[in-house]
Every structure is written in C-alpha cells, then in structure tokens.
Amino acid sequence: MPTRHLRLTFPQTQVTEPVIYHLATDHNVVPNIRRANIENHFGWMVVELTGSAEALTEAQQYLEGLGIDVANAEGDVVAG
C-alpha cells in the first residue's frame, strides 16, 4: 500500500482538534505519528500515512482545507 511522510504545521485553531482521528476514521488512512511537538498555540507533527493513492490524496486535501501546512517530510522521518 502507498505511504506518504508529511510534516504538518498546525495553526492555533487546529492544535486542540482531533485531526488525526478524522484522518483515520473519515479518510481511510492509517496514521503513524513519527515525531511531534504540540503546544497550546502551535504544533507540528511528522506523520506517516498509509492507504490507497486516492485516500492519501483526499487526506492531504482535508488537512490543507483545515489550514494546516502540509510539506513532504522524506528526510525528516525517524527510522524504525
């Protein structure tokens, strides 16, 4: 199954929202959080998403629609 490694930067309005839960339940992808730093007003996360190519695209569009900055994290993933 295809996998994408993404670096997500959360605006203050999304830091406390269950974004990763909705990725899994509403967009049929399996998230694997590799690194994260979430605070009250800001947060970032490196996440590995696994799913069909269509599901991965829809999940990324969902994140971007929430105002979350989405970037490729290929060199920023903890091995293991």
VOGU-3710 file (C-alpha; in Angstrom, 3 decimals, decimal comma):
1> mptrhlrltf> 0,000/0,000/0,000  1,319/3,517/-0,757  2,799/5,598/2,058  3,407/9,343/2,429  5,598/11,040/5,014  4,276/14,504/5,802  5,288/17,328/8,096  2,173/19,051/9,407  2,275/22,508/10,969  -0,888/23,289/12,902
11> pqtqvtepvi> -2,311/26,790/13,337  -3,653/27,729/16,755  -7,228/26,992/15,651  -6,408/23,332/14,938  -3,997/22,436/17,748  -6,707/21,049/20,047  -8,864/19,439/17,342  -8,932/15,629/16,738  -7,400/15,932/13,264  -5,530/12,608/13,277
21> yhlatdhnvv> -8,639/10,771/14,453  -10,580/12,159/11,481  -7,804/11,163/9,083  -8,181/7,546/10,180  -11,949/7,341/10,503  -13,154/9,642/7,730  -10,411/9,270/5,114  -9,442/5,589/5,416  -5,720/6,103/6,030  -3,561/4,646/8,780
31> pnirranien> -1,574/7,351/10,572  1,717/6,632/12,310  2,993/9,642/14,248  6,788/9,648/13,991  7,567/12,927/15,792  5,511/15,739/17,249  5,579/18,870/19,346  2,154/20,203/20,236  1,666/23,227/22,494  -1,283/25,498/23,284
41> hfgwmvvelt> -0,791/27,897/20,377  1,266/25,975/17,837  2,140/22,461/16,840  3,983/20,381/14,304  3,993/16,691/13,539  5,792/14,283/11,246  3,313/11,603/10,293  3,440/8,574/8,038  0,133/7,932/6,270  -0,638/4,596/4,624
51> gsaealteaq> -3,616/3,963/2,353  -4,708/3,864/-1,250  -3,363/6,608/-3,520  -6,845/8,137/-3,656  -7,270/8,048/0,139  -3,855/9,673/0,653  -4,730/12,484/-1,745  -8,103/13,049/-0,062  -6,461/13,039/3,385  -3,902/15,628/2,304
61> qyleglgidv> -6,629/17,828/0,806  -8,588/17,541/4,077  -5,551/18,717/6,065  -4,883/21,629/3,719  -8,574/22,589/3,864  -8,253/22,962/7,642  -5,437/25,467/7,185  -2,734/23,007/8,211  0,555/23,497/6,379  1,464/20,207/4,698
71> anaegdvvag> 5,007/19,530/3,448  6,912/16,464/2,310  8,908/15,000/5,213  11,014/12,389/3,438  14,292/13,448/5,059  12,632/14,100/8,418  11,359/10,646/9,467  12,673/8,701/12,426  13,779/5,284/11,191  12,399/2,194/12,814
//
